[in-house]
Amino acid sequence: MKFVIFLASVALTLAANTSHQVNHMFTLVDANRDGIFSKAELGHVYQNFDLNGDHRVTMTEFYRAFCHADHRLCIVAGDLFKDLDADHTLMILESSLDHLYDLFDADGNDEVTKSEFHTFMVKELDKLKAAHNLN
């Protein structure tokens, strides 16, 4: 259920105050409420996207999971998938989670603070909003 709420927050972020909504998203992904978005918590989010459990998230799975909470998410799903598909294989492999985590971890200390999460997500979502004229 938290995952659906997280996706709904992304949709609201695209239509509203990015900063406030990103702070809300952090509370959803920080499952143990320790103020750190851990690699284990990223793994949990990933599992929600890997609909068939094969340790790969295809573009189809990404669309289904990402657009599930709100159809407005579909507007940016393709671009976001491309940003996360670092090796351009048209799938996000479980083995690439360390790379994805590093995108958030600005100081490279293997801990993503709320501030780091906020900085990355606001930048990414603002870029997607601008690309789709959603500002």
Steps between C-alpha positions, in 0.01 A plus 500: 500500500788740580624446146171617349504802728859570390398495133202722573742743663710504184188585300409780737856627486473535126196719542582687819771629730794274422697563818214428739396184316859367481523533877184291525644240261804465725281408794346225287826343384676533838315196633681478834480877561871537578546801270704298248377352171698175509598258226263248658214750472591562135491122452147492640387772259667305217314180592172685460596584141627147418152364446603148393791465747768431238744763637449722195259787457398530139354816355158332505530412870622851574202654321254269674639563846571868449168588338292284733432766763419785265484519121678838509818310584499345152592839354851480645542124540692447176749777567550391859552140390765615249677697774507194726597253225869584532626228265229561236380138496132597525489347846612597845693211644508425869877500466484870407345604831839610634532738205148631558574547868813695412285747304335597829815474717664832414783474752572131432481388863249217433221686682233704326383770734172681464692796358672287235173331408331838478773652281499209253122464475428872463762527226369191318133590530555863402687377191214267409238768564686744275539239224125442502395863553345418838639807679 
